Amino acid sequence: MKPLFTIHGGEYLVASEIERRFKAVNVWVPSRDTGVDLLVTDQQNRRTVSLQVKFSKDYLGTTMQDAVLLQGLRACGWWTIDRRKLQASPADYWVFVLLKVDRGTPDFLIVPAGDFGQRLNAIHGPAEKKVQSYLWVTER
């Protein structure tokens, strides 16, 4: 069943952070899935930035047992990136949200959609249709 009148947790965290940091913008949620999760406009609704939001649960507490590896890490997330969706994305930026539940404050990685595709190609080559991407946030 598709939820009605809800956005997913990552979208909520990004929208809340934008509203907290930038008082002179409006944040909009599309009524259907267009490949854009949030639209941010100036107060006059003339200039826009579109965002695709990707959220991952925190994997630090569930997959890593070695305390030495955990030192200095804030959060660890995992995403499967579909290259076709990335290439066809109408969003200006992709925002990756990492939330370590016991800390309660999210970390955000904001990447221009075109740059992200180029970086994936440079690291993995263009052949892979899907890329497993792991992002770790350190305390520093």
N, C-alpha and C positions, 0 to 999 in steps of 0.2 A: 504494500500500500504506500502510495506517495503522500508524504505529510503535507498538510494544508496550512498556510500562514506561518511557515517556519523557514529559517535559514540554518545552515549547518554551523557547528561550533566555530570553525575557522573563520567563516565569513563574519560571524558576530564579533569575534575577537579583533579582526582587522578593522571593521567598521567602528567599533568602540575606540580603538586606539587612534584612528584618524580623527574622530570627533573630539577626542581628548587633546590631541596635539595641535590640531588645526581648527580653530574656532570659526574661521571665515569660509568654510566649505560645507557643501551638502553631500550626504552619502545616500545613494539610491540603490534599491534592490530590484532587479528585473522581475517581472511577473512570470516569465518563462525562461527556459534554459536556452541561451543564445551563445554560450561560450564565454560570456561575461558574467561574473558573479556580483560585482559591485561597480557602480558608476559614481565617480566623485566629480562634483562640479564646483565652480566658484559660486559665490552668493547670488550672482545674477543668472546662474545656470547657462552661461555662455561658453565657458571653457570646460572641457571634460577630460578625464583620464579613466580608462576602463581597466578593471582588475580581474584576473582569474586567480582564485584563492585555492591553495592546496594545503590541507591539514593532515598532520600525522600524529598519532598517539606517540607518547614517549616510550622508547625502547630501552632506556637505561636500566630501569628497575626490573625488566622482564627477561632480558636476554644475556646480560653480562654479569658474571659472577665474580670476576677478578677485581678486587677493590683497588688495585694499582691502576687499572685501566679507567676506573670511575673517577679518580682524583682529577679535579679541575674541569670536569664536564658538567654543563648545565642541562643539556637535552640532546637526544639523538633521535632523528626521524628517518623514515623510509618511504619512498614514493616509487611507483612504477610510472614512468613517463612514456606516453604513446607519442612517437615522433609525428605521426600524421595529425594528431590533435594539436600538438604544439605548432606545427607549421601552418595549420589552418586557423589557428587561434586569432580571433578579432581583438583580443585584449592587448592593451598597451604594455602591461606588466603582469608577470606572474608573481604571486606572493606566497611563500612557503611559511607555514606557521608551525612552530614547535612549542609544545606546552608540557613542561614537567609538572605533573599534577600536584606533587607535594610542595612545589615552590609557588605555584599559582600565577606566575607572571610569564606571559608568552614571549618568545623571541621570533623575529620576522626576518626573512631573507627576501628582498625585493629585487627582481631581475627583469630588465626589458625583455619582452618575449623573443625578439630577434636575436639578441645577444645570448640568450639561454640556449637556443638551437645551435648557434655557432660554437658555444663552449662544449656542448654535448658532442658535436662532430669532432672537435679538436681532441677531446679525451677518448671517445669511444669509436670514432670513425662513423661514416654515414650509413653503414650497412644495417645496423641493428634497428628493428622496428620499434622495440620497446627497450628502455634503459632502466635498470634498477639504480636508483639514486639514494645515497645515504648522506644526510647532512648532520654534522655534529656541531654543537655550540659549546665553546669553552667559557670558563669564568672570566677570562681575559678578553 
